Amino acid sequence: MNDVSELSWYDQIYNEGKLEAKLESIEIALAAKFDAPGLELMPQISLISDENQLTLVLRRIALTSSLAEVYQFIQELRGRSLNS
């Protein structure tokens, strides 16, 4: 019998697609706003697997003019994830 708490294969694929789309949006935003230096953050951002956190990263990119602030925010998010 299937465990109700497990996601169906469809839900898993759907969620993975949403994460990929969010990462692509972040990559586009970083390139548009900060050029190549912004794209250097993608390896760290790609380690974030929570869709809500990725949404926060995308909003931070939109609202700030400082790449350093985006970098600091990502470090804070990753620190929270490690401590959870």
N, C-alpha and C positions, 0 to 999 in steps of 0.2 A: 504494500500500500504506500502511496506517495505521502511524504511529509508535507503538510500544509504550509509549513514555514519556508520550504524551499521554493525558489522561483522556478517557473516553467522555463523551458529552453527558449521559448519566444520572449519571455520577459527578460531573460538574461541577455539575449541578443539585442533587444530593444534598448536596454540600459547601457550596454556597451556602445551602441550607436550614438546614444545621447552624449556619452562621455567623449567620444571621438569628435562629435560635432562641436562640443563646447571647447575642446582643445584646439580645434581648427579655428574657431572664432577668436580665441585668445592669441593664437599665432598671427592671425591677420591683424588684430588690434595692435599687438606689439610691433609688428613690421611697419604698420602705417604710422604709428606714433613715435617710435624710437629707432626705426631702421634696424640695421644688423645688430647693434648692441642689445636691443630688446629681445631679439631671437635667441640670444645666448642664455636667456632664462628658461627656455622651453624644456631642456632636460630636467630641470628641477620641478617645473610645473607639471610635467608628465608623470611625476611620481605621486601626484595628488589624485586619488581615485574617488573622492567624494564630490558629487555633482554640485552640491550647495557651496562647497569651498571653491570650486572652479568658477561658479557664478560670482562669488565675492572677488576673486582675482580679476575677472573681466570687468566688474564694476570699478575696482581700484584703478585699473589701467585707464578706464574712461574718465575718471575723476581727477587723476593726478597729472602733473606735468613733469614729475621726477621719476626716472627709472630706478633710482636708489630707493625711493619710497615703495615702489612695487616689489623690488628685491627684498626689502625688510619685511613687507607684509607676507610674502611667500615663506620666508624663514619663520615668521611667527606662526603661520598656519601649520607648517610642517612640524614645528615644535609642539604645538597642541596635539597633533595627530600622534606623535611619538609618546606623549605623556598620557594619552587616553587609555 
